[in-house]
Amino acid sequence: MRTLLLSLALLLPLLAAPARAQAPLPGLTEGVQYRTLDNGQPYQPLPPGMVEVAEVFAYTCLHCAHFAPMLEAWEKQLPAHARVALVPWVSGRNDPWARIYFAARKARALGVLHPRLFVAIHETGELPRNADTAQILAFASRVKGVDVAALKAALQDEPAQVEALRTAFEFERRTEVEGTPTLIVAGRYQILGNSYQNLLDNARRVVDALAPARPAPARPAASASKPSSPRH
């Protein structure tokens, strides 16, 4: 199982790998706001011109619990060409927290269950960090607004669960995630920072640097009339 190292990821500077496949972002400094990931790809397919901001998180991570409301507020201020994607940390095929996330997403229960899981672990103690799927499901069944039947059905859809786990795990591996929360922009830029707010500020700088180019303003049409001849 991979160890969550957020406290080190936030408080210690990360060594930046030299960018080989990507040109430096205008107005930004490699190794300060971001580091480039070779051959990176977004977590999910996007329409042309859209930029993905992926957050790799873990429900058992206290830092992620603190970061979640900040990210939610930050997301509302994003420009139209950017969107946030949440990616649960996957420790293995039977990771109960990642499984409940994907089940809740399929059952359209994330809006109510996602924040409640952080609270249950880190504030009320209703769920232990080592809770199993049955314990998490029992808790979820008490959360108002969760369709328990749909959630159970999603948990039992093994092909969909395995595919979602595989996709998340492969994304985390190719983007070299070592701790949570980690922000990855466009699959190619791992965001650096020494605080939660600094991470968000730097992510916005990268998002802005990747904004689609605006079309050049049209030139005014030339007048159809010919200039009159000068009089003598």
C-alpha positions in Angstrom: 0.0 0.0 0.0 1.3 3.4 -0.9 1.8 5.8 2.0 0.0 9.1 2.2 2.7 11.8 2.5 0.8 15.0 2.3 2.5 16.6 5.3 5.8 16.3 3.4 4.3 17.2 0.1 3.1 20.5 1.4 5.9 21.4 3.7 9.0 20.3 1.8 9.9 21.6 -1.7 9.6 19.1 -4.5 12.4 18.6 -7.0 11.2 19.6 -10.4 11.9 17.2 -13.3 13.1 19.0 -16.4 10.5 19.5 -19.0 11.2 17.7 -22.2 7.9 17.2 -23.9 6.3 20.5 -23.0 7.3 24.1 -23.6 7.5 26.3 -20.5 4.2 28.0 -19.6 4.3 31.7 -20.3 4.7 33.9 -17.2 5.4 30.9 -14.9 8.5 29.2 -13.6 9.1 25.4 -13.8 9.8 24.2 -10.3 8.0 27.0 -8.6 4.4 26.9 -9.6 4.4 23.5 -11.2 6.5 20.7 -12.6 6.0 19.1 -15.9 5.0 15.4 -16.3 6.3 13.8 -19.4 3.6 12.1 -21.5 0.9 13.1 -19.2 -2.8 12.8 -20.1 -5.9 14.0 -18.3 -7.9 11.7 -16.0 -11.0 11.9 -18.2 -11.5 12.8 -21.9 -12.3 16.4 -22.4 -13.7 18.5 -25.3 -11.2 20.5 -27.3 -10.0 23.6 -25.5 -11.1 22.4 -22.0 -8.6 22.1 -19.2 -8.9 19.5 -16.4 -7.9 20.2 -12.8 -7.7 16.8 -11.1 -7.5 16.5 -7.4 -6.2 13.2 -6.1 -7.6 12.8 -2.6 -8.2 10.3 0.2 -11.1 10.3 2.6 -8.8 9.2 5.4 -6.5 12.2 4.8 -7.0 15.0 7.3 -5.4 17.5 4.9 -7.9 16.5 2.2 -10.8 17.1 4.6 -9.4 20.6 5.2 -8.8 21.2 1.5 -12.1 20.0 0.2 -14.2 23.1 1.1 -11.5 25.4 -0.2 -11.4 23.5 -3.5 -15.2 23.6 -3.8 -15.2 27.4 -3.4 -12.2 27.8 -5.7 -13.9 25.7 -8.4 -16.8 28.2 -8.6 -14.4 30.9 -9.7 -12.8 28.9 -12.5 -13.1 30.2 -16.1 -15.3 28.5 -18.6 -12.5 26.5 -20.1 -11.6 24.6 -16.9 -13.3 22.0 -14.7 -12.4 20.0 -11.6 -12.3 16.2 -11.5 -11.9 14.3 -8.2 -9.8 11.2 -8.2 -9.8 9.0 -5.1 -6.5 7.5 -4.0 -6.5 3.8 -4.9 -4.4 1.5 -2.7 -5.7 -1.7 -4.3 -8.5 -3.5 -6.0 -10.5 -3.8 -2.7 -9.9 -0.2 -1.4 -13.3 0.4 0.3 -13.0 4.2 0.2 -12.3 4.4 -3.5 -15.0 1.9 -4.2 -17.6 3.9 -2.2 -16.6 7.0 -4.1 -17.1 5.4 -7.5 -20.4 3.8 -6.4 -21.7 7.1 -5.1 -20.7 8.8 -8.3 -22.7 6.2 -10.3 -25.6 6.5 -7.9 -25.6 10.3 -8.1 -25.0 10.5 -4.4 -21.7 12.3 -4.3 -23.2 15.7 -3.7 -24.5 14.7 -0.3 -22.2 11.8 0.6 -18.8 13.1 -0.3 -18.6 15.9 2.4 -20.3 13.7 5.0 -17.6 11.0 4.7 -14.9 13.6 5.6 -17.0 14.7 8.6 -17.7 11.2 9.7 -14.0 10.3 9.8 -12.3 13.5 11.0 -15.0 15.2 13.1 -17.7 13.0 14.5 -15.8 9.7 14.6 -18.7 7.8 13.1 -16.3 6.0 10.8 -12.8 4.7 11.6 -10.1 5.2 9.0 -9.9 1.4 8.6 -13.6 1.0 8.0 -14.7 -1.8 5.6 -17.2 -1.5 2.8 -20.1 -2.8 5.0 -19.4 -0.1 7.7 -19.3 2.6 5.1 -22.4 1.4 3.4 -24.2 1.3 6.8 -23.2 4.9 7.4 -24.2 6.0 3.9 -27.7 4.5 4.4 -28.3 6.9 7.2 -27.3 10.0 5.2 -30.4 11.9 3.9 -30.5 12.1 0.2 -28.6 8.9 -0.6 -30.5 6.3 -2.7 -29.3 3.2 -0.8 -30.6 0.7 -3.3 -28.8 2.5 -6.2 -25.6 2.8 -4.1 -25.7 -1.0 -3.3 -26.3 -1.8 -6.9 -23.3 0.4 -8.0 -21.1 -1.3 -5.4 -22.1 -4.7 -6.7 -21.3 -3.8 -10.3 -17.9 -5.4 -10.3 -16.9 -4.7 -13.9 -17.6 -1.0 -13.5 -15.9 -0.8 -10.2 -12.7 -2.5 -11.5 -12.6 -0.3 -14.5 -13.0 2.9 -12.4 -10.3 1.7 -10.0 -7.9 0.8 -12.8 -8.4 4.2 -14.5 -7.7 6.1 -11.3 -4.7 4.0 -10.3 -3.1 4.4 -13.8 -3.7 8.1 -13.7 -2.0 8.4 -10.2 0.9 6.3 -11.4 1.6 8.2 -14.6 1.3 11.6 -12.8 3.7 10.5 -10.1 1.3 11.2 -7.2 3.0 10.6 -3.8 0.6 12.2 -1.4 -2.7 13.8 -1.0 -4.2 16.2 -1.9 -2.3 16.6 -5.2 -3.5 18.8 -8.0 -2.8 17.8 -11.6 -3.7 20.3 -14.4 -4.3 19.0 -17.9 -2.6 15.7 -16.9 0.7 17.3 -17.6 1.4 19.8 -14.8 1.7 18.7 -11.1 1.0 21.8 -9.0 3.6 22.9 -6.4 2.9 24.9 -3.3 3.7 25.3 0.4 0.1 25.8 1.6 -3.4 24.9 0.5 -4.0 28.4 -0.7 -0.7 28.5 -2.5 -1.6 25.2 -4.3 -4.9 26.7 -5.5 -3.3 30.0 -6.5 -0.6 28.2 -8.6 -3.2 25.9 -10.1 -5.2 28.9 -11.3 -2.1 30.4 -12.8 -1.5 27.3 -14.8 -5.2 27.1 -15.8 -5.0 30.7 -17.0 -1.7 30.0 -18.9 -3.5 27.2 -20.8 -6.5 29.3 -21.8 -7.5 28.9 -25.5 -6.1 31.7 -27.6 -8.6 34.4 -28.4 -9.2 35.1 -32.1 -7.6 38.2 -33.4 -10.1 41.1 -33.7 -11.4 41.6 -37.2 -10.0 44.5 -39.1 -12.6 47.2 -40.0 -13.8 46.9 -43.5 -12.2 49.3 -46.0 -14.4 52.0 -47.4 -15.8 51.2 -50.8 -15.7 54.8 -51.9 -12.5 56.1 -53.6 -10.9 59.3 -52.2 -11.8 62.4 -54.1 -9.1 64.0 -56.3 -7.5 67.0 -54.7 -8.7 70.3 -56.1 -6.3 72.9 -57.5 
